[in-house]
Amino acid sequence: MAKRVKEGRRLRLDPFSAIIPYIMVQRNDAQNHIEISFETANAEAMIRELRQEGYDSIGMLHILIAAYVRTVSQRPAVNRFIRGQKIYARNDIVVNLAVKKKMSLEGVETTIKMHFKPEYTIFDVYDVVNDALKEVYEEADTSVDKVANVINYIPGLIKKGVISLLKTMDYFGLIPSFLIEASPFHGSLFITNMASLNIPAIMHHLYNFGNVPLFIAFGAKRGDLFLDEDGSVRKRRVIDLVLNMDERICDGYYYASAMKMLKKYLTNPEDLREPPKEIVIDR
């Protein structure tokens, strides 16, 4: 029998928080979005330094993921998920990333799944991301591709029934671990990199299937005019992020605090070189 995966532990929250998933049943019912921008000067300087230190392929994607991982270490409720109208704290930090194997109109897109721990530094994130990307470019098919290929061979009407069965199994937490690991719809965060296409960030919907509560799209760098405290105007380079989030997992005040923290780490990422001084446990 295929082993079931335990993605998290159920939380016992206040009554109002507990009934919200019964009112907003689908993830698309509960999605809010916010757009934030961060100045890239310090991140770009850090990237140049790390490349000189031998981290040749480090880029803004690594810093974004490291900043998110650090945010989760301090604001763990953003890493919760909904299953069967119950709220769970996720056991680890799982980031899904859409990757195009070849940057062309004919290039095939796939998804990679990466696991992180709250104590990870930018160097740990660099290793995990690069190992995952290496596998994509060297392997013919990822686990996501293999499962998709199998399902695609099923005739249409039966395929509809199979997907319906998977949704029911997902509701009760019965999906086997190998399918969870291959699923881009299960995890902490889904990232889409619009900067690689040199276009602005988009607002991407959340998926009703699975349990990913947060979607981040980030766009290409752009110039922006900024008013300093002394009244002078200067030009700066910024990156725009569009975040779409499941509001059922935590309240707006908590989300706002987490988003401010994420922006802080992106704007000044030097702290990401060292592990966090403490890790907050979700209660």
LOTOR-567350 format. One record per residue (C-alpha): residue in three letters; chain; x, y, z. Coordinates in pm, whole numbers, plus 50000, padded with zeros to 5 digits. Layout:
# residues N
[atom ALA; A; [X; Y; Z]]
...
***
This chain:
# residues 283
[atom MET; A; [50000; 50000; 50000]]
[atom ALA; A; [50128; 50347; 49912]]
[atom LYS; A; [50240; 50546; 50212]]
[atom ARG; A; [50039; 50850; 50309]]
[atom VAL; A; [50229; 51167; 50382]]
[atom LYS; A; [50173; 51374; 50693]]
[atom GLU; A; [50216; 51730; 50568]]
[atom GLY; A; [50131; 51901; 50894]]
[atom ARG; A; [49962; 51896; 51231]]
[atom ARG; A; [49610; 52018; 51295]]
[atom LEU; A; [49580; 52342; 51491]]
[atom ARG; A; [49317; 52416; 51756]]
[atom LEU; A; [49233; 52780; 51693]]
[atom ASP; A; [48972; 53024; 51819]]
[atom PRO; A; [48611; 52946; 51715]]
[atom PHE; A; [48585; 53222; 51454]]
[atom SER; A; [48905; 53114; 51275]]
[atom ALA; A; [48787; 52753; 51288]]
[atom ILE; A; [48455; 52817; 51113]]
[atom ILE; A; [48592; 53045; 50838]]
[atom PRO; A; [48695; 52750; 50612]]
[atom TYR; A; [48334; 52628; 50628]]
[atom ILE; A; [48208; 52966; 50511]]
[atom MET; A; [48471; 53017; 50241]]
[atom VAL; A; [48498; 52658; 50123]]
[atom GLN; A; [48706; 52705; 49807]]
[atom ARG; A; [49048; 52868; 49803]]
[atom ASN; A; [48938; 53103; 49526]]
[atom ASP; A; [48658; 53224; 49757]]
[atom ALA; A; [48921; 53333; 50009]]
[atom GLN; A; [49196; 53485; 49801]]
[atom ASN; A; [49324; 53838; 49858]]
[atom HIS; A; [49610; 54000; 49676]]
[atom ILE; A; [49863; 54271; 49745]]
[atom GLU; A; [50131; 54435; 49533]]
[atom ILE; A; [50460; 54539; 49691]]
[atom SER; A; [50787; 54674; 49552]]
[atom PHE; A; [51135; 54665; 49696]]
[atom GLU; A; [51451; 54855; 49610]]
[atom THR; A; [51712; 54622; 49467]]
[atom ALA; A; [52036; 54813; 49543]]
[atom ASN; A; [52137; 54613; 49851]]
[atom ALA; A; [52028; 54281; 49703]]
[atom GLU; A; [52227; 54350; 49385]]
[atom ALA; A; [52534; 54441; 49590]]
[atom MET; A; [52500; 54118; 49787]]
[atom ILE; A; [52465; 53917; 49467]]
[atom ARG; A; [52788; 54069; 49332]]
[atom GLU; A; [52969; 53988; 49658]]
[atom LEU; A; [52847; 53630; 49667]]
[atom ARG; A; [52942; 53572; 49305]]
[atom GLN; A; [53293; 53685; 49390]]
[atom GLU; A; [53287; 53436; 49678]]
[atom GLY; A; [53217; 53153; 49433]]
[atom TYR; A; [52837; 53140; 49423]]
[atom ASP; A; [52842; 53196; 49049]]
[atom SER; A; [52476; 53149; 48961]]
[atom ILE; A; [52316; 53326; 49256]]
[atom GLY; A; [52044; 53570; 49163]]
[atom MET; A; [51733; 53749; 49280]]
[atom LEU; A; [51533; 53426; 49284]]
[atom HIS; A; [51760; 53282; 49555]]
[atom ILE; A; [51721; 53596; 49764]]
[atom LEU; A; [51343; 53593; 49725]]
[atom ILE; A; [51317; 53233; 49841]]
[atom ALA; A; [51564; 53290; 50127]]
[atom ALA; A; [51366; 53597; 50237]]
[atom TYR; A; [51044; 53394; 50232]]
[atom VAL; A; [51202; 53110; 50432]]
[atom ARG; A; [51331; 53358; 50689]]
[atom THR; A; [50987; 53520; 50709]]
[atom VAL; A; [50827; 53182; 50778]]
[atom SER; A; [51080; 53123; 51057]]
[atom GLN; A; [50943; 53433; 51231]]
[atom ARG; A; [50581; 53433; 51109]]
[atom PRO; A; [50501; 53060; 51076]]
[atom ALA; A; [50124; 53103; 51038]]
[atom VAL; A; [50172; 53202; 50673]]
[atom ASN; A; [50287; 52843; 50623]]
[atom ARG; A; [49956; 52693; 50731]]
[atom PHE; A; [49719; 52513; 50497]]
[atom ILE; A; [49356; 52404; 50475]]
[atom ARG; A; [49253; 52041; 50438]]
[atom GLY; A; [48899; 51916; 50483]]
[atom GLN; A; [48795; 52257; 50621]]
[atom LYS; A; [49054; 52218; 50899]]
[atom ILE; A; [49362; 52438; 50949]]
[atom TYR; A; [49705; 52275; 50973]]
[atom ALA; A; [50057; 52394; 51048]]
[atom ARG; A; [50289; 52260; 50779]]
[atom ASN; A; [50581; 52046; 50892]]
[atom ASP; A; [50836; 52203; 50657]]
[atom ILE; A; [50863; 52479; 50400]]
[atom VAL; A; [50781; 52361; 50048]]
[atom VAL; A; [50833; 52595; 49754]]
[atom ASN; A; [50705; 52515; 49405]]
[atom LEU; A; [50864; 52695; 49112]]
[atom ALA; A; [50748; 52704; 48751]]
[atom VAL; A; [51044; 52644; 48520]]
[atom LYS; A; [51068; 52655; 48143]]
[atom LYS; A; [51323; 52399; 48026]]
[atom LYS; A; [51405; 52605; 47719]]
[atom MET; A; [51335; 52976; 47676]]
[atom SER; A; [51150; 52952; 47345]]
[atom LEU; A; [50793; 52925; 47220]]
[atom GLU; A; [50840; 52550; 47191]]
[atom GLY; A; [51004; 52513; 47533]]
[atom VAL; A; [50822; 52283; 47778]]
[atom GLU; A; [50724; 52420; 48118]]
[atom THR; A; [50744; 52209; 48431]]
[atom THR; A; [50742; 52258; 48806]]
[atom ILE; A; [51008; 52182; 49063]]
[atom LYS; A; [50943; 52124; 49431]]
[atom MET; A; [51196; 52228; 49694]]
[atom HIS; A; [51203; 52163; 50069]]
[atom PHE; A; [51354; 52409; 50316]]
[atom LYS; A; [51393; 52438; 50693]]
[atom PRO; A; [51330; 52759; 50892]]
[atom GLU; A; [51696; 52779; 50996]]
[atom TYR; A; [51825; 52785; 50637]]
[atom THR; A; [52055; 53067; 50525]]
[atom ILE; A; [52099; 53209; 50176]]
[atom PHE; A; [52376; 52951; 50125]]
[atom ASP; A; [52147; 52659; 50210]]
[atom VAL; A; [51879; 52799; 49980]]
[atom TYR; A; [52136; 52839; 49702]]
[atom ASP; A; [52229; 52471; 49723]]
[atom VAL; A; [51870; 52343; 49730]]
[atom VAL; A; [51754; 52564; 49440]]
[atom ASN; A; [52054; 52486; 49221]]
[atom ASP; A; [52028; 52112; 49281]]
[atom ALA; A; [51661; 52122; 49181]]
[atom LEU; A; [51729; 52329; 48869]]
[atom LYS; A; [52016; 52100; 48770]]
[atom GLU; A; [51783; 51802; 48786]]
[atom VAL; A; [51532; 51978; 48559]]
[atom TYR; A; [51787; 52060; 48292]]
[atom GLU; A; [51963; 51722; 48306]]
[atom GLU; A; [51665; 51488; 48342]]
[atom ALA; A; [51423; 51420; 48057]]
[atom ASP; A; [51120; 51436; 48289]]
[atom THR; A; [51065; 51549; 48646]]
[atom SER; A; [50834; 51364; 48885]]
[atom VAL; A; [50566; 51623; 48800]]
[atom ASP; A; [50604; 51545; 48429]]
[atom LYS; A; [50590; 51168; 48486]]
[atom VAL; A; [50266; 51182; 48684]]
[atom ALA; A; [50111; 51425; 48433]]
[atom ASN; A; [50207; 51193; 48147]]
[atom VAL; A; [50041; 50894; 48314]]
[atom ILE; A; [49719; 51086; 48380]]
[atom ASN; A; [49721; 51225; 48026]]
[atom TYR; A; [49704; 50873; 47879]]
[atom ILE; A; [49372; 50809; 48057]]
[atom PRO; A; [49065; 50862; 47834]]
[atom GLY; A; [48887; 51192; 47891]]
[atom LEU; A; [48573; 51077; 48075]]
[atom ILE; A; [48770; 50839; 48299]]
[atom LYS; A; [49030; 51111; 48355]]
[atom LYS; A; [48756; 51338; 48490]]
[atom GLY; A; [48658; 51064; 48735]]
[atom VAL; A; [49021; 51010; 48840]]
[atom ILE; A; [49065; 51382; 48913]]
[atom SER; A; [48739; 51384; 49110]]
[atom LEU; A; [48865; 51085; 49312]]
[atom LEU; A; [49195; 51262; 49381]]
[atom LYS; A; [49008; 51568; 49505]]
[atom THR; A; [48806; 51352; 49744]]
[atom MET; A; [49119; 51175; 49864]]
[atom ASP; A; [49288; 51512; 49913]]
[atom TYR; A; [48998; 51635; 50126]]
[atom PHE; A; [49054; 51345; 50368]]
[atom GLY; A; [49435; 51349; 50344]]
[atom LEU; A; [49451; 51013; 50166]]
[atom ILE; A; [49675; 51098; 49871]]
[atom PRO; A; [49994; 50885; 49874]]
[atom SER; A; [50321; 51057; 49952]]
[atom PHE; A; [50472; 51004; 49605]]
[atom LEU; A; [50178; 51193; 49449]]
[atom ILE; A; [50201; 51472; 49706]]
[atom GLU; A; [50572; 51507; 49630]]
[atom ALA; A; [50499; 51524; 49257]]
[atom SER; A; [50208; 51765; 49292]]
[atom PRO; A; [50266; 52136; 49217]]
[atom PHE; A; [49935; 52202; 49393]]
[atom HIS; A; [50062; 52104; 49738]]
[atom GLY; A; [50312; 52316; 49926]]
[atom SER; A; [50377; 52640; 50112]]
[atom LEU; A; [50433; 52873; 49820]]
[atom PHE; A; [50419; 52879; 49442]]
[atom ILE; A; [50655; 53118; 49262]]
[atom THR; A; [50640; 53232; 48903]]
[atom ASN; A; [50935; 53430; 48770]]
[atom MET; A; [50811; 53687; 48521]]
[atom ALA; A; [51150; 53859; 48530]]
[atom SER; A; [51293; 53573; 48322]]
[atom LEU; A; [51042; 53676; 48052]]
[atom ASN; A; [51125; 54046; 48102]]
[atom ILE; A; [50764; 54137; 48175]]
[atom PRO; A; [50585; 54281; 48481]]
[atom ALA; A; [50448; 54061; 48757]]
[atom ILE; A; [50096; 53926; 48717]]
[atom MET; A; [49828; 53838; 48969]]
[atom HIS; A; [49807; 53459; 48954]]
[atom HIS; A; [49504; 53282; 49096]]
[atom LEU; A; [49527; 53023; 49372]]
[atom TYR; A; [49436; 52663; 49293]]
[atom ASN; A; [49130; 52508; 49456]]
[atom PHE; A; [49290; 52166; 49430]]
[atom GLY; A; [49574; 52099; 49673]]
[atom ASN; A; [49669; 52329; 49958]]
[atom VAL; A; [49911; 52602; 49842]]
[atom PRO; A; [49802; 52917; 50032]]
[atom LEU; A; [50035; 53173; 49872]]
[atom PHE; A; [50134; 53259; 49515]]
[atom ILE; A; [50410; 53510; 49440]]
[atom ALA; A; [50483; 53648; 49096]]
[atom PHE; A; [50781; 53877; 49056]]
[atom GLY; A; [50857; 54093; 48757]]
[atom ALA; A; [51154; 54242; 48581]]
[atom LYS; A; [51355; 54523; 48740]]
[atom ARG; A; [51236; 54871; 48652]]
[atom GLY; A; [51331; 55229; 48722]]
[atom ASP; A; [51134; 55432; 48972]]
[atom LEU; A; [51150; 55784; 49114]]
[atom PHE; A; [51173; 55811; 49492]]
[atom LEU; A; [51125; 56115; 49715]]
[atom ASP; A; [51387; 56128; 49993]]
[atom GLU; A; [51317; 56277; 50335]]
[atom ASP; A; [51507; 56595; 50242]]
[atom GLY; A; [51274; 56651; 49946]]
[atom SER; A; [51519; 56547; 49675]]
[atom VAL; A; [51416; 56304; 49404]]
[atom ARG; A; [51636; 56011; 49310]]
[atom LYS; A; [51604; 55726; 49068]]
[atom ARG; A; [51612; 55372; 49202]]
[atom ARG; A; [51571; 55021; 49067]]
[atom VAL; A; [51283; 54819; 49206]]
[atom ILE; A; [51118; 54481; 49160]]
[atom ASP; A; [50743; 54442; 49187]]
[atom LEU; A; [50587; 54145; 49362]]
[atom VAL; A; [50224; 54042; 49336]]
[atom LEU; A; [50111; 53815; 49618]]
[atom ASN; A; [49786; 53621; 49612]]
[atom MET; A; [49701; 53463; 49946]]
[atom ASP; A; [49447; 53240; 50116]]
[atom GLU; A; [49304; 53462; 50389]]
[atom ARG; A; [49164; 53169; 50587]]
[atom ILE; A; [49498; 53059; 50734]]
[atom CYS; A; [49565; 53371; 50941]]
[atom ASP; A; [49422; 53719; 50996]]
[atom GLY; A; [49502; 54037; 50804]]
[atom TYR; A; [49714; 54188; 51079]]
[atom TYR; A; [49938; 53881; 51085]]
[atom TYR; A; [49963; 53875; 50705]]
[atom ALA; A; [50055; 54246; 50700]]
[atom SER; A; [50331; 54187; 50955]]
[atom ALA; A; [50467; 53896; 50748]]
[atom MET; A; [50462; 54096; 50423]]
[atom LYS; A; [50648; 54384; 50588]]
[atom MET; A; [50906; 54138; 50714]]
[atom LEU; A; [50943; 53983; 50368]]
[atom LYS; A; [51002; 54327; 50217]]
[atom LYS; A; [51258; 54405; 50488]]
[atom TYR; A; [51464; 54096; 50408]]
[atom LEU; A; [51442; 54164; 50034]]
[atom THR; A; [51548; 54526; 50075]]
[atom ASN; A; [51828; 54446; 50321]]
[atom PRO; A; [51921; 54078; 50274]]
[atom GLU; A; [52249; 54070; 50467]]
[atom ASP; A; [52081; 53898; 50763]]
[atom LEU; A; [52014; 53600; 50537]]
[atom ARG; A; [52381; 53505; 50554]]
[atom GLU; A; [52332; 53380; 50910]]
[atom PRO; A; [52063; 53152; 51061]]
[atom PRO; A; [51784; 53325; 51255]]
[atom LYS; A; [51859; 53389; 51622]]
[atom GLU; A; [51538; 53211; 51713]]
[atom ILE; A; [51267; 53018; 51533]]
[atom VAL; A; [50903; 53084; 51618]]
[atom ILE; A; [50682; 52773; 51647]]
[atom ASP; A; [50325; 52795; 51519]]
[atom ARG; A; [50078; 52738; 51801]]
***
